[in-house]
C-alpha cells in the first residue's frame, strides 16, 4: 500500500473535456485533490493499484476542482460560487448562496464529477468500530484482592 501517482494521459483519456489544461496545472490539481481524498499509505481506500479505486476517486476530485476553477470543454468557469438561489430576467439579476464548508455534499454537488465522487465514497464516510480492550473476567483481581 502506498500512494497513487498522477497519470496525466490516463486522466485526459477519461476526461477529454480537460485536454486543454496543461499537464503541470493538472498535476497541481491532483495534488490538491489529496486534500479531499487521502492519498497516503494510511488511506481507508486501500486499492492504490494502477487504475484502482483510489486513483479513480482522485481523478474525479481532480476533474471537480478543474471544472470549478477552469471550466469544462473550453467554456470558462462560472464566477458564481455555490447554488443559484434567485434569478430575474429584466435587467438580469442572479444571486448565489454558499453556506457550507468544503468537503460537504453541497460543495461536491457543484459539478457532476464531485457528485460522482460523493456517491462513490459513501462507503468510506461511515463509522468504523474498533473494539476496546477485553473486560477483566475475574473481579477479584481488582483492588488488591486475589491474584
MARPA-718135 format. One line per field, with one value per residue: residue number from 0; residue in one letter; x, y, z of N, C-alpha, C in turn. Coordinates in steps of 0.05 Angstrom, whole numbers. Atoms other than C-alpha are relative to their C-alpha. Layout:
<nodes>
nr	(NUM/...)
rest	(a/...)
n_east	(X/...)
n_north	(Y/...)
n_up	(Z/...)
ca_east	(X/...)
ca_north	(Y/...)
ca_up	(Z/...)
c_east	(X/...)
c_north	(Y/...)
c_up	(Z/...)
</nodes>
This chain:
<nodes>
nr	(0/1/2/3/4/5/6/7/8/9/10/11/12/13/14/15/16/17/18/19/20/21/22/23/24/25/26/27/28/29/30/31/32/33/34/35/36/37/38/39/40/41/42/43/44/45/46/47/48/49/50/51/52/53/54/55/56/57/58/59/60/61/62/63/64/65/66/67/68/69/70/71/72/73/74/75/76/77/78/79/80/81/82/83/84/85/86/87/88/89/90/91/92/93/94/95/96/97/98/99/100/101/102/103/104/105/106/107/108/109/110/111/112/113/114/115/116/117/118/119/120/121/122/123/124/125/126/127/128/129/130/131/132/133/134/135/136/137/138/139/140/141/142/143/144/145/146)
rest	(x/x/x/x/x/x/x/x/x/x/x/x/x/x/x/x/x/x/x/x/x/x/x/x/x/x/x/x/x/x/x/x/x/x/x/x/x/x/x/x/x/x/x/x/x/x/x/x/x/x/x/x/x/x/x/x/x/x/x/x/x/x/x/x/x/x/x/x/x/x/x/x/x/x/x/x/x/x/x/x/x/x/x/x/x/x/x/x/x/x/x/x/x/x/x/x/x/x/x/x/x/x/x/x/x/x/x/x/x/x/x/x/x/x/x/x/x/x/x/x/x/x/x/x/x/x/x/x/x/x/x/x/x/x/x/x/x/x/x/x/x/x/x/x/x/x/x)
n_east	(17/-15/14/6/-13/18/-4/13/11/23/21/11/16/26/14/-11/9/-21/-25/-15/-14/-28/-7/-9/23/15/-15/5/28/-1/-12/21/20/-8/12/27/-1/-26/-17/-23/1/20/27/19/4/-25/-7/-17/-12/4/27/15/21/-10/-7/24/12/-17/5/26/-3/-16/18/18/-15/-6/25/6/-20/-7/22/1/2/-6/17/-13/13/19/-10/17/-8/24/25/15/23/20/-7/21/-6/-2/-24/-15/-9/-4/-15/-8/-4/-19/-1/-11/-29/-10/1/27/15/7/-24/-5/23/-1/-6/7/-24/2/23/-8/-19/14/15/-19/-14/18/-9/-22/9/15/-16/-15/0/-25/5/-20/-11/19/5/-12/20/0/2/-15/-27/0/-2/-17/11/-7/-24)
n_north	(-24/-24/-22/2/-21/-12/8/-21/12/15/-18/-13/20/3/-26/-15/-28/-16/4/-25/-6/9/22/-10/-9/23/12/-16/6/27/-3/-12/21/15/-13/10/29/8/14/9/28/3/-5/22/11/16/7/-21/11/-17/3/10/-17/-26/-17/-10/-21/-24/-12/-13/-25/-17/-11/-18/-25/-12/-13/-24/-22/-6/5/26/0/-26/-21/-10/7/-20/-16/5/21/10/5/-23/1/-17/-10/-16/-2/-29/-11/24/1/27/2/27/4/21/0/25/2/19/27/8/9/-22/-9/20/1/-22/12/28/15/0/16/28/6/2/26/23/1/3/23/-8/-21/13/4/25/9/14/8/-7/24/20/-5/19/21/8/-25/2/-9/-29/-11/14/25/23/-3)
n_up	(0/2/12/29/16/20/28/16/24/-8/-9/24/14/-14/1/23/-1/-13/15/3/-25/1/-18/-26/-14/-7/-22/-24/-9/-11/-27/-17/-4/-23/-24/-2/2/-12/18/-15/-7/-22/11/-2/28/1/27/12/24/24/8/-23/-12/-10/23/12/-18/2/27/-2/-14/17/20/-14/-5/26/9/-17/4/28/18/13/29/12/-12/-24/-25/-10/-23/-23/-19/-13/16/6/-17/12/27/13/29/8/-10/-8/-27/-10/-25/-8/-28/-7/-29/-9/1/19/-10/-5/23/17/14/21/18/19/26/3/-9/-29/-8/3/-21/-26/0/0/-26/-23/-16/-17/-19/-21/-24/-2/-28/-9/-28/-20/-13/-11/-29/-19/-5/-28/-16/-25/5/-3/-27/-18/-8/16/16)
ca_east	(0/27/7/-23/19/-17/-24/-39/-50/-98/-136/-144/-167/-221/-238/-222/-260/-198/-148/-131/-108/-32/-1/32/-34/-69/-14/-24/-99/-85/-41/-98/-146/-106/-136/-204/-185/-129/-72/-26/-9/-59/-118/-181/-184/-133/-136/-78/-62/-57/-129/-152/-206/-164/-137/-207/-232/-172/-185/-258/-237/-184/-237/-283/-230/-212/-285/-294/-231/-222/-289/-306/-295/-267/-323/-297/-312/-372/-353/-411/-395/-450/-521/-563/-616/-651/-653/-692/-696/-709/-643/-613/-601/-572/-551/-516/-511/-453/-464/-426/-354/-312/-316/-391/-442/-464/-393/-383/-452/-430/-404/-421/-350/-358/-427/-399/-342/-390/-433/-373/-343/-405/-376/-317/-358/-387/-365/-312/-320/-255/-267/-231/-193/-227/-260/-229/-263/-243/-268/-227/-162/-182/-164/-113/-159/-138/-85)
ca_north	(0/68/129/137/175/222/195/256/215/168/225/261/196/191/265/292/356/378/365/439/440/438/377/418/450/383/355/413/399/325/345/388/330/295/345/314/242/212/191/162/92/104/117/77/67/11/-3/40/-2/30/42/22/52/106/131/135/175/222/233/250/302/329/338/371/422/433/447/495/534/529/508/449/438/506/543/588/571/607/664/643/602/557/547/598/617/672/698/751/766/841/877/808/793/729/713/652/622/582/567/502/483/449/374/373/344/412/431/367/373/435/390/322/299/319/288/223/226/238/178/133/150/138/72/109/161/111/98/45/6/-12/-52/-31/-78/-141/-133/-166/-232/-242/-185/-209/-187/-114/-72/-119/-179/-247/-258)
ca_up	(0/-19/-58/-127/-177/-225/-296/-339/-403/-367/-335/-402/-434/-381/-381/-451/-436/-397/-453/-458/-386/-383/-350/-295/-277/-277/-232/-183/-182/-170/-111/-85/-94/-40/10/-3/-17/26/-19/34/58/116/69/82/6/2/-73/-97/-158/-227/-248/-179/-135/-103/-170/-199/-138/-141/-216/-200/-149/-196/-250/-199/-179/-252/-270/-212/-229/-304/-333/-377/-452/-467/-430/-375/-302/-272/-226/-181/-120/-93/-116/-151/-101/-141/-212/-250/-324/-332/-321/-306/-233/-203/-133/-105/-37/-9/64/71/84/31/38/46/-1/-27/-45/-84/-117/-156/-212/-240/-222/-150/-145/-172/-122/-64/-84/-95/-27/15/39/69/107/155/226/236/301/336/400/463/509/534/602/662/673/746/791/850/816/824/885/913/923/899/848)
c_east	(18/-17/-5/15/-19/8/-16/-14/-25/-23/-13/-16/-27/-16/11/-8/20/26/15/14/28/6/8/-23/-17/14/-5/-28/-2/11/-21/-22/6/-9/-28/-2/28/16/26/-3/-21/-28/-19/-6/26/8/15/14/-6/-29/-19/-20/10/7/-25/-13/17/-4/-26/3/17/-17/-19/13/6/-25/-7/18/5/-23/3/-2/4/-18/13/-16/-19/13/-17/11/-25/-23/-14/-26/-22/10/-23/8/3/23/18/12/2/15/5/4/19/4/10/30/8/2/-28/-14/-6/24/6/-22/1/8/-8/23/0/-23/6/19/-15/-16/19/14/-18/9/22/-7/-17/18/14/2/27/-5/23/11/-21/-4/13/-21/-1/0/17/30/2/4/16/-11/9/25/0)
c_north	(25/23/-4/23/10/-9/19/-12/-16/17/14/-20/-4/25/18/29/18/-1/26/9/-10/-22/10/10/-24/-15/15/-5/-28/1/12/-20/-17/12/-11/-31/-9/-17/-8/-30/-5/4/-24/-13/-14/-8/23/-10/19/-6/-10/21/27/19/11/22/25/14/15/27/20/13/20/27/14/14/25/23/8/-5/-27/4/26/23/9/-9/23/15/-4/-23/-9/-4/26/-1/21/11/17/3/29/13/-21/2/-29/2/-29/-2/-24/1/-26/0/-19/-28/-10/-8/22/10/-18/0/23/-10/-29/-18/-2/-16/-30/-9/-4/-26/-23/-3/-4/-22/8/22/-12/-5/-27/-7/-14/-7/8/-26/-18/6/-21/-20/-8/25/1/9/30/9/-16/-27/-23/3/-17)
c_up	(0/-10/-29/-13/-22/-28/-18/-25/6/8/-24/-17/13/-1/-22/0/13/-15/-5/25/-1/21/27/16/10/23/26/10/12/29/19/6/25/27/5/-1/9/-19/15/6/22/-10/5/-27/-6/-28/-14/-25/-24/-10/22/11/8/-23/-14/17/-1/-27/1/14/-16/-22/13/5/-26/-11/15/-7/-29/-20/-13/-30/-13/10/26/25/8/23/25/17/15/-19/-6/17/-9/-26/-10/-29/-8/15/14/29/9/26/7/29/5/30/12/-2/-22/13/6/-26/-19/-16/-23/-22/-21/-28/-1/10/30/11/-2/22/27/2/3/27/24/19/19/20/22/24/-2/29/6/30/18/12/12/29/17/8/30/18/25/-4/2/29/19/10/-18/-16/-24)
</nodes>
